[in-house]
Every structure is written in C-alpha cells, then in structure tokens.
C-alpha cells in the first residue's frame, strides 16, 4: 500500500538540511508521496527506511523484465483492475511454441516466418516477443540445441519449458545470456528449479493446480530470495482460466496479497481444439489479465487481430496518441510540391499521410501540435486556430524548402483562412477536402 506523506516523513532524518532541493523533510515527504520526487534525492535515508519506502512504493503486481535485445519486454507492473481507472502499463506478451524435437531446418524456417510477422500501425511496430521452447522427451541436448538456435539466430526472447531441472540447466547454459523465463517451478521441483533461477538471476514461472498452491510455491521461492516470478494457476479450461485470472488480479490489487503480486502466464495452445478457438482464448487473456500468452503457432490471421486488441487495451485512455510536430516528407517532395497542414493526432497523421501516399503526389505534410486532437476537435478547442497555424508554418522552416507560397488546410478548418492569411502575408491559403479519402482526387486534379 502506498504511504502517506506523514508516514514517509516519519522515516526521514528530519534535519531539514535542504540537500534534496526543498526546504524541509516534510516538503520532501509530501513530494515523494505524490510522485514528484525520487527517494535517491535524499542522501541521508537509512537503509532500513529505504527498504520500507521501496517496499511501499512497489506496484502491487511486480514488474518482471524478460529477455534481451530489441524484443526485450516487461510484464506485470499493473496498478488497477480496470483500464479506465488509470491505464495498463505492460502489454500482454505473445509467444509461439516450438517443441524440442523440431529439426533445425524447420526451426529456422519457423523463425523466419515468425520474424516476418511485424505490422506498422500509428507509428508503432507491432510484433510478438517470445518463443516458447518446450521439452517433450527429457532430451537435454535436444532441448538446449533448439534453445541455442532460437537465442543465437533470432531476435525472439525465450521461455524454456521443462519441469526437469537437469534438462532446464542444459538449456540455461545454452541461452542464459538472453535472460529466458524458466517455466516452471512446481511442488515437485521447486527447490532445484528455484536454485537454478536464483544462481543465474533469471525470471521463473510458477505452476500449481490452484491459487492456494501458487501461494505456497511463491512463498517458498521468495523465501529463497527470488523476486521475478510469473504465475500459472494451472487452469486449462476457459471458464476456470478467466476466473483464476480475475481472482489473481483482485488478490494482488484489492487484498494486497504479495504472494500473488506477480504477472501471469496462460496457455491458449493447451486450451483450444483449433487455431481459431486458440486465438479467441488468447484474446480473452489479453483483455483479462494475461501477462504472457503462448500460442501453438503464429499466423498472421490470428496474430494481427490479437496485436491490435493488445494495442487498444494497453493504450493510455487519458493520453491521445500523437506524432511529433514538424515537417514530414511524403514521397520525394521538392520545391514545387504541395504543402499541407494538419494536427498531430496519430490517427489523423496516418490517415492523411496514407491518402497523400496513395495519390502519388509527393508532398510536404506539416504536423502541428494540437495536443493529440483531431482537426475538428482541435479547431473547436482552440488548438488549431488561424493564428497558431500561421505562426507554426512561419517557424516550421517550410519556406526554405519550397519556392511557392501556397498552404493547403483541412476542409474542417475552413473558417481559419482569414486568420492564417493575416499571420502569413503573401501566402495563398487553399481549403482542402474535409475527408482525407478525397485527398488523392484533390491533389491529382491540381
Ligand atoms: Fe530532509 Fe533528506 Fe531533504 Fe535533508 S535531504 S531536507 S534530510 S529529506
């Protein structure tokens, strides 16, 4: 539970030395409580007080870092039950499964196919993060070989799936440098797998056949010194699966149960009879409350909607998606190319730039910061007024790139023409179409 300013104050030295940048320890405590200060700013906090403050400040669900490199990711760290209360922080990670009896050539082909599954949307690269390598025969050498191949020849990070500590140890030796997630510690192997994770500083998934069973295991493992745990309550039936996820989230957030304050892993690949159903189950876990989902295969028809669902759910509802203010080249514009201006709402940018691209008329697209609002909303809110747009165009430097003085503004902002003209004397302000879909015809007809 978060501490109040007064509770924090009681743990501070109370010398009012001002080294933290504020006049008193009380002011510092208040800033700390409201997230406006970092504990490190006070050099005199005792180790004991620091431990208490860090413990209190920790999110109720621990954030666990997985993997290395460009697809390294975090899971957990969530603080609310419902996205609209604040936001969700770390998107559900998506894994494809490869069994350890797969031939090296087939592994290579699968990795190539999966690597190609990347989609650009609103300036983001949407893609899966993980490959789950599953031991199927207890063959340590085969398991380690596939893990090594995935680690050394792909960007993917790894979940190592074996309940045999000796088999797991061989794979850790082969791919430990990629910080794989070990799956799983169970009642039968908790000491051995826990020690392996601890010795190699690796995150560890915990599997039980009930939530009570998870509490026992995580209590044992945290007692051994492990912190980065991931929970699998063992449910492989859809109704029980969703109930367990909700119960785990509520236990961590509402009851403050630290033994269950970890992200989760779910296995749609073990819960559905076909790939369509598997994708639906994965979708369920993305919305409630899977930290990682493992699919039997990654195909574009299953993956793409899941990535979009994930994007929607893990976008901060209080912060519109934006692009950076500035001049954007669409195609290969030159000094005679048209100049258009619009707002920095990401969706507006991508629709407008896409339509300009479709027109095959290379253009300069000026993006004005409108706090992430679309054209009509920004205009109505005074964030896309004629003065502002004129001033922005002046400062943007576009006049150095073109030898004409015509600016095309969105049709929905037609009423700002006079004000823009006043701010940009000598420029011709042309009103473009209201709908982006009409831009190609408009540009081609000029
Ligand atoms: Fe108090 Fe620490 Fe700030 Fe000094 S640096 S005023 S001891 S909180």
Boltz pocket constraint, residues with backbone or C-beta under 6 A from the ligand:
constraints:
  - pocket:
      binder: B
      contacts: [[A, 12], [A, 13], [A, 14], [A, 15], [A, 16], [A, 17], [A, 18], [A, 19], [A, 20], [A, 21], [A, 22], [A, 23], [A, 24], [A, 25], [A, 28], [A, 29], [A, 41], [A, 42], [A, 43], [A, 44], [A, 45]]
      max_distance: 6.0
